[in-house]
Amino acid sequence: MSRIARQKSSTGYYHVILRGVAKQIIFEDRSDRFFFINIMKKYITASGQSLVCYCLMENHVHLLIYDRTDAISLVMQKIGGCYSMYFNNKYDRTGHLFQNRFLSEVVENDRYLVTVFRYILNNPSKAGICAASEYEWSSYGLYGGRDGFIDTSEIERIIGGPDAYESFIAASNEDDCLEYTGYIHDDQWVERRIREILGVVSGNEVKAYDKKRRNAAISQLRSGGLTIKQIERHTGISRGVIQKLR
């Protein structure tokens, strides 16, 4: 069966996800992450492209790439191939490390550009790891970069300087972008997070709370990294109620 052609962006901006095969962990230690960042810098700058932001999670990677040369597939192939060889040699494994082709979506306007930008940097927060500003393995601290590798000039034009940037990333939002459906997003993870956060056996218990307690519980779940859809599905509380709470 032939592959579906990858959609081409009219602006040159792409949101890219590189996934470990079968949810394989692709970063075992700090040196693995440093190696990946270095090869990204090597191949992206050599191709004449630039990276607006990145976030390395345990078993997948999010990138926002500006592709000036229409070579995104070749660049991702080089990055994936080089890192796979490194990882397999280091950990004495064979076979594919990444799952099929990389995922990508086009970014066609300013509004979606900043949405994807914030979504990528907030991945650690959504996963319940830490705030975006505290995560070591993203480009959060590189805002204002102009080194040919990280270039946030277009984002700065839209949202402003460092103060506006910090407020924008930290603002409550319902950003909905191309998502990696890894283990941190499955139902078991959601149920475990609800038990950890609220100390309940099941999310369905929240429906029986009085209004004040219910609203406080929903706010805790949202702060704990659960999406509106996850809370709705696992508590039975309507989407409209959840959306009103932060």
Disulfide bonds with the S-S distance in Angstrom:
none
